[in-house]
Amino acid sequence: MSTATAPPPRVGPRRPGHRAGAHRLPSGLLGIAVLVLLWEAAPRIGVVPERYFPPVSEVLTTLAERATTAPFWEALGHTLYGWALGLSLAFVAAVVLGFVLGSTPRLRAFTTSTVDFLRPIPSVALIPLAVLLYGTDIRSTLLLVTYACFWLIYIQVLYGVADVDPVAEQTARSYGLGRLARVRHVVWPTTLPYLMTGLRLAASVGLILSITAQLIIGSPGIGQQITTAQQGGAIALVYAWIVATGILGVVINLGVRALERRVLRWHTSVRGEADA
């Protein structure tokens, strides 16, 4: 007597709507909607004083009105300029020094103590030095942003260079690849995921330091506008600038993540995320 066995279920390709990432955007929008509702309700029902915490509708109206003026975009441009230039300087310096020192064990050992001493120093501790050197000029912002971003990228590059597979390194040597060729075909692909992680972290921290420098030093940008609005008693405008800062941070984060996915499209982590 034979027993019929049901054929195994066919597993077809997942439909795009079944991807794990398909529900992230709606969930994020739901969280924002809840936050907006709470922000609107809290001052209106007296949980917080409306004088110091205006409803979100008033803040967004103020932001929309301000966005139609030239000073708004000038402040945004100053902030983005200081952030982008400082991040770029830090990126170039960190990549060059990271590869040079990371691939030379003696140089890396020689500089370890210096790195351990300088890296924990917070960038805001350099504000007095920046003011003495450059005053309220944008170079003060660049000093703080570059210093903070440099260490985040540099340490990641060092980790990436140290993570190179010795077998792959020896194989490249046995095939007669020179130093530059080994860096290009062996060290660079290994280090790139670490580098992109450092860039993603540095992009967020760089924006924070750019706004902080403008708040404290008074260099042109969003931070300076927040201080000016606060001193003038324009509370809704203060929150409008804060909301603009948050939106800018989200846009920068999305842009860097898109760049990371594009650059690392060959990497298993990105391919796995795309297939999830």
Backbone hydrogen bonds in HBPLUS format (Angstrom, degrees):
<---DONOR---> <-ACCEPTOR-->    atom                        ^
c    i                          cat <-CA-CA->   ^        H-A-AA   ^      H-
h    n   atom  resd res      DA  || num        DHA   H-A  angle D-A-AA Bond
n    s   type  num  typ     dist DA aas  dist angle  dist       angle   num
A0018-HIS N   A0015-ARG O   2.79 MM   3  5.42 158.8  1.84 122.8 129.9     1
A0019-ARG N   A0016-PRO O   3.33 MM   3  5.64 168.9  2.34 111.1 113.6     2
A0022-ALA N   A0019-ARG O   3.07 MM   3  5.32 155.5  2.13 105.1 112.9     3
A0020-ALA N   A0276-ALA O   3.07 MM 256  5.78 163.7  2.10 114.6 119.9     4
A0024-ARG N   A0021-GLY O   3.28 MM   3  5.31 159.0  2.32 102.4 108.7     5
A0027-SER N   A0023-HIS O   3.19 MM   4  6.18 158.7  2.24 141.3 147.6     6
A0028-GLY N   A0024-ARG O   2.86 MM   4  6.07 157.1  1.91 151.5 158.2     7
A0029-LEU N   A0025-LEU O   2.89 MM   4  6.14 158.8  1.93 156.4 162.5     8
A0030-LEU N   A0026-PRO O   2.86 MM   4  6.08 148.2  1.97 145.6 154.6     9
A0031-GLY N   A0027-SER O   3.03 MM   4  6.34 153.5  2.11 146.7 153.0    10
A0032-ILE N   A0028-GLY O   3.05 MM   4  6.36 156.1  2.11 147.1 153.4    11
A0033-ALA N   A0029-LEU O   2.89 MM   4  6.11 155.2  1.95 145.5 152.6    12
A0034-VAL N   A0030-LEU O   3.01 MM   4  6.26 157.8  2.06 150.0 154.9    13
A0035-LEU N   A0031-GLY O   3.03 MM   4  6.26 160.9  2.07 146.9 152.3    14
A0036-VAL N   A0032-ILE O   2.89 MM   4  6.12 160.2  1.93 152.7 158.0    15
A0037-LEU N   A0033-ALA O   2.99 MM   4  6.21 160.7  2.03 149.1 154.0    16
A0038-LEU N   A0034-VAL O   2.96 MM   4  6.20 163.5  1.99 153.2 157.4    17
A0039-TRP N   A0035-LEU O   2.88 MM   4  6.06 158.7  1.93 149.5 156.0    18
A0040-GLU N   A0036-VAL O   2.90 MM   4  6.10 153.0  1.98 147.7 155.0    19
A0041-ALA N   A0037-LEU O   2.91 MM   4  6.06 154.2  1.98 147.3 154.6    20
A0042-ALA N   A0038-LEU O   2.88 MM   4  5.83 166.4  1.90 153.6 156.7    21
A0045-ILE N   A0041-ALA O   3.00 MM   4  6.09 148.9  2.10 165.5 170.9    22
A0047-VAL N   A0042-ALA O   2.95 MM   5  5.09 136.6  2.14 163.6 161.2    23
A0046-GLY N   A0043-PRO O   3.42 MM   3  5.09 154.5  2.49  91.5  98.6    24
A0052-TYR N   A0049-PRO O   3.15 MM   3  5.74 138.3  2.33 111.7 120.4    25
A0053-PHE N   A0049-PRO O   2.97 MM   4  6.05 132.4  2.20 144.6 158.7    26
A0058-GLU N   A0055-PRO O   3.15 MM   3  5.50 123.0  2.49 104.3 116.7    27
A0059-VAL N   A0055-PRO O   3.16 MM   4  6.52 156.1  2.22 147.8 154.9    28
A0060-LEU N   A0056-VAL O   2.81 MM   4  5.99 167.4  1.83 156.0 158.6    29
A0061-THR N   A0057-SER O   3.00 MM   4  6.09 151.1  2.09 139.9 148.1    30
A0062-THR N   A0058-GLU O   2.99 MM   4  6.17 157.0  2.04 143.1 149.3    31
A0063-LEU N   A0059-VAL O   2.86 MM   4  6.14 154.7  1.93 148.2 155.9    32
A0064-ALA N   A0060-LEU O   2.88 MM   4  6.06 157.2  1.93 145.9 151.6    33
A0065-GLU N   A0061-THR O   2.97 MM   4  6.21 155.9  2.03 147.3 153.7    34
A0066-ARG N   A0062-THR O   2.90 MM   4  6.08 159.9  1.94 149.1 155.0    35
A0067-ALA N   A0063-LEU O   2.88 MM   4  6.01 144.6  2.01 144.4 154.0    36
A0068-THR N   A0065-GLU O   3.25 MM   3  5.62 158.9  2.30 106.6 113.0    37
A0069-THR N   A0066-ARG O   3.06 MM   3  5.52 164.6  2.09 118.7 120.9    38
A0074-GLU N   A0070-ALA O   2.96 MM   4  6.19 150.1  2.05 154.5 164.2    39
A0075-ALA N   A0071-PRO O   2.95 MM   4  6.06 162.9  1.98 147.3 150.7    40
A0076-LEU N   A0072-PHE O   3.00 MM   4  6.25 159.0  2.04 145.6 152.1    41
A0077-GLY N   A0073-TRP O   2.83 MM   4  5.89 152.7  1.91 138.0 145.7    42
A0078-HIS N   A0074-GLU O   2.94 MM   4  6.22 156.6  1.99 150.1 155.6    43
A0079-THR N   A0075-ALA O   3.04 MM   4  6.27 161.4  2.07 149.5 154.3    44
A0080-LEU N   A0076-LEU O   2.94 MM   4  6.15 167.2  1.96 152.8 156.4    45
A0081-TYR N   A0077-GLY O   2.83 MM   4  5.90 154.5  1.90 146.7 154.5    46
A0082-GLY N   A0078-HIS O   3.01 MM   4  6.20 169.4  2.03 151.1 153.1    47
A0083-TRP N   A0079-THR O   2.95 MM   4  6.11 160.2  1.99 149.0 155.3    48
A0084-ALA N   A0080-LEU O   2.79 MM   4  5.82 171.4  1.79 151.5 154.5    49
A0085-LEU N   A0081-TYR O   2.96 MM   4  5.91 167.6  1.97 150.4 154.5    50
A0086-GLY N   A0082-GLY O   3.07 MM   4  5.87 157.5  2.13 135.9 143.1    51
A0087-LEU N   A0083-TRP O   2.92 MM   4  5.98 160.2  1.96 148.2 154.3    52
A0088-SER N   A0084-ALA O   2.91 MM   4  6.01 153.2  1.99 142.8 150.4    53
A0089-LEU N   A0085-LEU O   2.95 MM   4  6.16 165.1  1.97 153.8 157.1    54
A0090-ALA N   A0086-GLY O   3.02 MM   4  6.18 161.9  2.06 146.6 151.9    55
A0091-PHE N   A0087-LEU O   2.87 MM   4  6.00 154.4  1.93 145.1 152.5    56
A0092-VAL N   A0088-SER O   3.03 MM   4  6.25 171.2  2.03 157.2 157.6    57
A0093-ALA N   A0089-LEU O   3.08 MM   4  6.18 171.1  2.09 151.3 154.1    58
A0094-ALA N   A0090-ALA O   2.85 MM   4  5.84 159.7  1.89 148.1 154.5    59
A0095-VAL N   A0091-PHE O   2.95 MM   4  6.04 161.1  1.99 151.2 156.1    60
A0096-VAL N   A0092-VAL O   3.06 MM   4  6.18 172.6  2.07 154.1 156.4    61
A0097-LEU N   A0093-ALA O   3.00 MM   4  6.00 167.0  2.01 149.7 152.9    62
A0098-GLY N   A0094-ALA O   2.78 MM   4  5.50 147.2  1.88 134.2 145.2    63
A0099-PHE N   A0095-VAL O   3.02 MM   4  6.06 161.1  2.06 145.6 149.4    64
A0100-VAL N   A0096-VAL O   3.03 MM   4  6.16 164.5  2.05 150.7 155.7    65
A0101-LEU N   A0097-LEU O   2.83 MM   4  5.75 167.0  1.85 150.8 154.7    66
A0102-GLY N   A0098-GLY O   2.83 MM   4  5.37 144.0  1.96 128.4 140.4    67
A0103-SER N   A0099-PHE O   3.14 MM   4  5.80 149.4  2.24 131.6 137.5    68
A0104-THR N   A0101-LEU O   3.27 MM   3  5.22 156.3  2.33  99.4 106.4    69
A0107-LEU N   A0104-THR O   3.05 MM   3  5.48 115.3  2.49 111.3 126.1    70
A0108-ARG N   A0104-THR O   2.99 MM   4  6.22 162.3  2.02 161.0 166.7    71
A0109-ALA N   A0105-PRO O   2.92 MM   4  6.10 161.8  1.96 150.3 154.8    72
A0110-PHE N   A0106-ARG O   2.92 MM   4  6.06 150.5  2.01 143.2 152.0    73
A0111-THR N   A0107-LEU O   3.03 MM   4  6.22 141.5  2.18 144.7 153.2    74
A0115-VAL N   A0111-THR O   2.98 MM   4  6.20 162.2  2.01 158.4 163.2    75
A0116-ASP N   A0112-THR O   2.90 MM   4  6.13 163.2  1.93 153.6 158.5    76
A0117-PHE N   A0113-SER O   3.03 MM   4  6.19 134.2  2.24 137.8 149.4    77
A0117-PHE N   A0114-THR O   3.21 MM   3  5.14 129.9  2.48  91.6 104.8    78
A0118-LEU N   A0114-THR O   2.97 MM   4  6.19 161.3  2.01 153.0 157.3    79
A0119-ARG N   A0115-VAL O   2.89 MM   4  5.68 167.4  1.90 154.8 158.6    80
A0121-ILE N   A0118-LEU O   3.16 MM   3  5.64 151.1  2.24 114.1 122.6    81
A0125-ALA N   A0122-PRO O   3.03 MM   3  5.53 146.8  2.15 109.4 118.9    82
A0126-LEU N   A0123-SER O   2.88 MM   3  5.42 158.0  1.93 114.8 122.3    83
A0127-ILE N   A0124-VAL O   3.17 MM   3  5.35 165.7  2.19 108.3 111.4    84
A0130-ALA N   A0126-LEU O   2.84 MM   4  6.11 158.4  1.89 156.9 164.0    85
A0131-VAL N   A0127-ILE O   2.90 MM   4  6.13 158.2  1.95 157.4 162.5    86
A0132-LEU N   A0128-PRO O   2.98 MM   4  6.19 158.1  2.03 146.1 152.2    87
A0133-LEU N   A0129-LEU O   2.96 MM   4  6.15 153.3  2.03 148.7 155.8    88
A0134-TYR N   A0130-ALA O   2.83 MM   4  5.81 169.8  1.84 152.1 155.6    89
A0135-GLY N   A0131-VAL O   2.81 MM   4  4.17 139.8  1.97 114.3 122.5    90
A0137-ASP N   A0134-TYR O   3.20 MM   3  5.63 160.6  2.24 131.2 133.6    91
A0140-SER N   A0137-ASP O   3.01 MM   3  5.85 158.2  2.06 122.2 127.2    92
A0141-THR N   A0138-ILE O   3.05 MM   3  5.21 118.6  2.44  99.5 113.6    93
A0142-LEU N   A0138-ILE O   3.02 MM   4  6.41 157.9  2.07 149.6 156.1    94
A0143-LEU N   A0139-ARG O   2.97 MM   4  6.13 152.3  2.05 142.5 148.6    95
A0144-LEU N   A0140-SER O   3.33 MM   4  6.63 162.1  2.36 147.6 150.5    96
A0145-VAL N   A0141-THR O   2.94 MM   4  6.13 172.8  1.95 161.6 163.8    97
A0146-THR N   A0142-LEU O   2.87 MM   4  5.76 165.8  1.89 148.0 152.9    98
A0147-TYR N   A0143-LEU O   3.10 MM   4  6.07 159.6  2.14 140.3 146.4    99
A0148-ALA N   A0144-LEU O   3.08 MM   4  6.22 166.7  2.10 149.5 152.9   100
A0149-CYS N   A0145-VAL O   2.96 MM   4  6.05 169.5  1.97 155.3 158.8   101
A0150-PHE N   A0146-THR O   2.91 MM   4  5.79 152.4  1.99 145.5 152.8   102
A0153-ILE N   A0149-CYS O   3.19 MM   4  6.42 158.3  2.24 156.3 161.1   103
A0154-TYR N   A0150-PHE O   2.78 MM   4  5.81 166.3  1.79 158.1 162.9   104
A0155-ILE N   A0151-TRP O   3.13 MM   4  5.92 170.8  2.14 142.0 144.6   105
A0157-VAL N   A0153-ILE O   2.97 MM   4  6.25 152.7  2.04 152.5 160.5   106
A0158-LEU N   A0154-TYR O   3.00 MM   4  6.31 157.0  2.05 150.9 157.0   107
A0159-TYR N   A0155-ILE O   3.03 MM   4  6.31 158.0  2.08 148.2 153.7   108
A0160-GLY N   A0156-GLN O   2.91 MM   4  6.15 155.7  1.97 146.5 153.4   109
A0161-VAL N   A0157-VAL O   2.89 MM   4  6.14 163.9  1.92 157.1 160.1   110
A0162-ALA N   A0158-LEU O   3.01 MM   4  6.15 157.4  2.06 146.7 153.1   111
A0163-ASP N   A0159-TYR O   3.05 MM   4  6.15 123.7  2.38 136.9 150.8   112
A0163-ASP N   A0160-GLY O   3.15 MM   3  5.09 139.5  2.32  94.8 106.4   113
A0164-VAL N   A0161-VAL O   3.42 MM   3  5.75 167.2  2.44 111.5 112.6   114
A0169-GLU N   A0165-ASP O   2.97 MM   4  6.30 155.3  2.03 153.0 160.9   115
A0170-GLN N   A0166-PRO O   2.86 MM   4  6.09 162.9  1.89 151.7 155.3   116
A0171-THR N   A0167-VAL O   2.85 MM   4  6.01 154.0  1.92 146.8 154.8   117
A0172-ALA N   A0168-ALA O   2.98 MM   4  6.15 157.0  2.03 144.4 149.9   118
A0173-ARG N   A0169-GLU O   3.05 MM   4  6.35 151.1  2.14 143.5 151.7   119
A0174-SER N   A0170-GLN O   2.87 MM   4  6.12 156.2  1.93 149.1 155.4   120
A0175-TYR N   A0171-THR O   3.08 MM   4  6.35 136.7  2.28 142.6 153.5   121
A0177-LEU N   A0172-ALA O   3.09 MM   5  5.60 161.9  2.13 162.5 157.1   122
A0176-GLY N   A0173-ARG O   2.93 MM   3  5.13 156.9  1.98 108.9 114.4   123
A0182-ARG N   A0178-GLY O   2.90 MM   4  6.11 151.5  1.98 149.2 156.9   124
A0183-VAL N   A0179-ARG O   2.97 MM   4  6.26 154.2  2.04 148.0 155.3   125
A0184-ARG N   A0180-LEU O   2.96 MM   4  6.20 154.8  2.02 145.4 152.2   126
A0185-HIS N   A0181-ALA O   2.92 MM   4  6.04 164.9  1.94 151.5 154.9   127
A0186-VAL N   A0182-ARG O   2.80 MM   4  5.22 146.4  1.92 138.5 145.4   128
A0187-VAL N   A0182-ARG O   3.04 MM   5  6.44 158.5  2.09 145.5 152.4   129
A0188-TRP N   A0183-VAL O   2.70 MM   5  5.62 154.7  1.76 154.7 159.8   130
A0191-THR N   A0187-VAL O   2.92 MM   4  6.07 153.4  2.00 154.3 162.4   131
A0192-LEU N   A0188-TRP O   2.91 MM   4  5.87 145.0  2.04 156.5 164.4   132
A0194-TYR N   A0191-THR O   3.04 MM   3  5.38 115.9  2.46 109.6 124.9   133
A0195-LEU N   A0191-THR O   2.87 MM   4  6.09 159.0  1.92 156.3 163.4   134
A0196-MET N   A0192-LEU O   2.91 MM   4  6.13 158.6  1.96 158.0 162.0   135
A0197-THR N   A0193-PRO O   3.09 MM   4  6.30 149.2  2.19 140.8 148.9   136
A0198-GLY N   A0194-TYR O   2.96 MM   4  6.30 160.1  2.00 152.3 157.4   137
A0199-LEU N   A0195-LEU O   2.89 MM   4  6.17 151.3  1.97 146.2 154.7   138
A0200-ARG N   A0196-MET O   2.92 MM   4  6.09 156.0  1.98 144.3 150.1   139
A0201-LEU N   A0197-THR O   3.07 MM   4  6.33 162.6  2.10 151.7 155.7   140
A0202-ALA N   A0198-GLY O   2.85 MM   4  5.95 160.0  1.89 146.8 153.3   141
A0203-ALA N   A0199-LEU O   2.89 MM   4  5.97 147.5  1.99 146.0 153.4   142
A0205-VAL N   A0201-LEU O   3.10 MM   4  6.36 171.6  2.11 155.2 157.8   143
A0206-GLY N   A0202-ALA O   2.71 MM   4  5.65 154.0  1.77 145.7 153.5   144
A0207-LEU N   A0203-ALA O   3.29 MM   4  6.43 151.1  2.37 136.6 142.5   145
A0208-ILE N   A0204-SER O   3.15 MM   4  6.48 158.6  2.20 147.7 153.5   146
A0209-LEU N   A0205-VAL O   2.91 MM   4  6.22 161.8  1.95 155.3 159.5   147
A0210-SER N   A0206-GLY O   2.90 MM   4  6.05 148.4  2.00 142.7 151.9   148
A0211-ILE N   A0207-LEU O   3.02 MM   4  6.27 165.2  2.05 153.5 155.7   149
A0212-THR N   A0208-ILE O   2.90 MM   4  6.07 159.7  1.94 147.9 154.6   150
A0213-ALA N   A0209-LEU O   2.89 MM   4  5.95 162.8  1.92 146.0 150.0   151
A0214-GLN N   A0210-SER O   3.19 MM   4  6.39 156.2  2.25 141.6 147.9   152
A0215-LEU N   A0211-ILE O   2.88 MM   4  6.14 147.4  1.99 148.1 157.8   153
A0216-ILE N   A0212-THR O   2.96 MM   4  6.16 166.3  1.98 158.4 160.4   154
A0217-ILE N   A0213-ALA O   2.77 MM   4  5.39 148.3  1.87 140.3 150.7   155
A0218-GLY N   A0214-GLN O   3.15 MM   4  4.72 130.5  2.41 102.7 116.3   156
A0225-GLN N   A0221-GLY O   3.20 MM   4  6.52 152.7  2.28 145.4 153.2   157
A0225-GLN N   A0222-ILE O   3.04 MM   3  5.02 114.5  2.48  94.8 110.9   158
A0226-ILE N   A0222-ILE O   2.91 MM   4  6.26 149.5  2.01 153.3 162.0   159
A0227-THR N   A0223-GLY O   3.10 MM   4  6.40 160.6  2.14 149.1 153.6   160
A0228-THR N   A0224-GLN O   2.94 MM   4  6.17 159.7  1.98 149.1 154.9   161
A0229-ALA N   A0225-GLN O   2.91 MM   4  6.07 162.5  1.94 148.1 152.6   162
A0230-GLN N   A0226-ILE O   2.96 MM   4  6.12 154.8  2.02 146.8 154.0   163
A0231-GLN N   A0227-THR O   2.96 MM   4  6.16 159.7  2.00 150.6 155.8   164
A0232-GLY N   A0228-THR O   3.03 MM   4  6.20 138.3  2.21 139.9 151.2   165
A0234-ALA N   A0229-ALA O   2.97 MM   5  5.14 146.3  2.08 159.6 157.0   166
A0233-GLY N   A0230-GLN O   3.19 MM   3  5.18 161.3  2.23 101.9 107.4   167
A0235-ILE N   A0233-GLY O   3.08 MM   2  5.61 126.4  2.38 105.4  90.4   168
A0238-VAL N   A0234-ALA O   3.03 MM   4  6.39 145.9  2.15 147.0 157.2   169
A0238-VAL N   A0235-ILE O   3.06 MM   3  5.02 118.3  2.46  93.8 109.2   170
A0239-TYR N   A0235-ILE O   3.10 MM   4  6.51 162.2  2.13 157.0 159.4   171
A0240-ALA N   A0236-ALA O   2.91 MM   4  6.11 143.3  2.05 138.0 149.3   172
A0241-TRP N   A0237-LEU O   2.97 MM   4  6.22 155.6  2.03 149.5 153.7   173
A0242-ILE N   A0238-VAL O   3.05 MM   4  6.37 150.1  2.14 143.8 152.8   174
A0243-VAL N   A0239-TYR O   2.85 MM   4  6.10 157.6  1.90 149.9 155.2   175
A0244-ALA N   A0240-ALA O   2.94 MM   4  6.19 154.9  2.00 143.9 151.2   176
A0245-THR N   A0241-TRP O   2.91 MM   4  6.18 147.3  2.02 142.0 150.7   177
A0246-GLY N   A0242-ILE O   2.98 MM   4  6.35 154.1  2.05 147.4 154.1   178
A0247-ILE N   A0243-VAL O   2.91 MM   4  6.23 160.0  1.95 154.6 159.6   179
A0248-LEU N   A0244-ALA O   2.94 MM   4  6.12 158.4  1.99 145.7 151.9   180
A0249-GLY N   A0245-THR O   2.91 MM   4  6.18 153.0  1.99 147.2 154.7   181
A0250-VAL N   A0246-GLY O   3.01 MM   4  6.31 154.6  2.08 148.4 154.7   182
A0251-VAL N   A0247-ILE O   2.98 MM   4  6.26 162.4  2.01 152.9 157.3   183
A0252-ILE N   A0248-LEU O   2.96 MM   4  6.17 161.6  1.99 150.7 155.6   184
A0253-ASN N   A0249-GLY O   2.94 MM   4  6.10 161.6  1.97 147.4 152.7   185
A0254-LEU N   A0250-VAL O   2.92 MM   4  6.14 162.6  1.95 152.9 157.4   186
A0255-GLY N   A0251-VAL O   2.93 MM   4  6.10 156.5  1.98 146.9 153.8   187
A0256-VAL N   A0252-ILE O   2.92 MM   4  6.16 161.9  1.96 154.8 158.8   188
A0257-ARG N   A0253-ASN O   2.98 MM   4  6.13 159.9  2.02 148.6 154.4   189
A0258-ALA N   A0254-LEU O   2.94 MM   4  6.10 153.0  2.01 144.6 152.0   190
A0259-LEU N   A0255-GLY O   2.98 MM   4  6.24 154.4  2.05 144.8 151.9   191
A0260-GLU N   A0256-VAL O   2.84 MM   4  6.09 152.0  1.92 145.2 153.5   192
A0261-ARG N   A0257-ARG O   2.92 MM   4  6.18 159.9  1.96 149.8 154.1   193
A0262-ARG N   A0258-ALA O   3.05 MM   4  6.23 149.3  2.15 142.2 150.6   194
A0263-VAL N   A0259-LEU O   2.86 MM   4  6.05 166.7  1.88 155.0 158.4   195
A0264-LEU N   A0260-GLU O   2.88 MM   4  5.86 158.0  1.93 148.9 155.3   196
A0267-HIS N   A0264-LEU O   2.92 MM   3  5.17 152.3  2.00 109.6 118.5   197
A0271-ARG N   A0267-HIS O   2.98 MM   4  6.18 165.4  2.00 157.7 162.6   198
A0272-GLY N   A0268-THR O   2.79 MM   4  5.80 153.5  1.86 142.9 150.4   199
A0273-GLU N   A0269-SER O   3.01 MM   4  6.20 147.1  2.12 136.8 145.6   200
A0274-ALA N   A0270-VAL O   2.97 MM   4  6.20 150.8  2.05 144.8 152.6   201
A0275-ASP N   A0271-ARG O   3.01 MM   4  6.21 140.9  2.16 140.8 151.0   202
A0276-ALA N   A0272-GLY O   3.00 MM   4  6.01 118.6  2.39 136.0 150.2   203
